[in-house]
Amino acid sequence: MKNRIIKLAVLAIAFISLTSSKLFKAETDFSGKWTIDYERSRMADKPFPNTGKKSLKISQLSDRMVLEKFSVDSSGKEQSRLDTVVFDGKQHLVALSNGLQVLKTVNRSWSADGGVMTLKSEMVMGSEEEAVVIKITEDWKIEEGGRKLVLLTAAVFPDHTEKGELVYLRDK
């Protein structure tokens, strides 16, 4: 009986050792201040339009990310906008930068190594009778030893799909 208990304990320890990397994987933390790199960013297979300095301050929490977006308008005045992305898979009423309100649902998943965060969003715009649904997939990853944030995006509209790659560099 004692021998059997020892064998079970050894098996349990071996199982925990083999699966601990999955159980305790470190998910990437994207928190920090980032500035867009126009030269490396692309939208719809074209260079991302350089409209002045754009930066992003990210505060990542367990169930959401708070994004503070900064830009400079044509008169040189800095503007900021605060967005919260909630990962609970429920619909939330969200105001877009143009003032339009949409229902947005966001689900988050991680790559096996915890290095890539995938956000799958669905935005519903318009009335129930004439609703337009846009589905967006974003893959977030950090490269170059934490100096570069890459967002690979694919937005599926009713009549077309747009893909992009936004590259941000960490502010020093």
Number of C-alpha atoms within 10 A of each C-alpha: 6 6 8 9 10 11 12 11 12 12 12 12 12 12 11 13 12 11 12 11 12 13 10 9 13 11 14 17 17 19 16 14 18 23 20 23 19 18 12 13 21 18 16 14 11 11 14 19 11 12 11 13 15 20 21 23 19 19 16 17 12 8 10 15 17 16 19 16 18 18 18 15 13 9 6 10 8 12 11 12 12 12 15 14 19 20 18 13 14 11 16 15 12 17 13 11 10 6 8 10 15 19 16 22 22 22 16 18 13 15 11 11 12 16 17 19 20 20 20 20 20 21 20 18 16 13 8 8 6 8 11 14 17 16 18 19 20 21 19 19 19 21 11 8 6 13 13 18 20 20 20 18 21 19 19 16 13 10 5 7 13 13 17 19 21 19 21 23 20 18 14 7
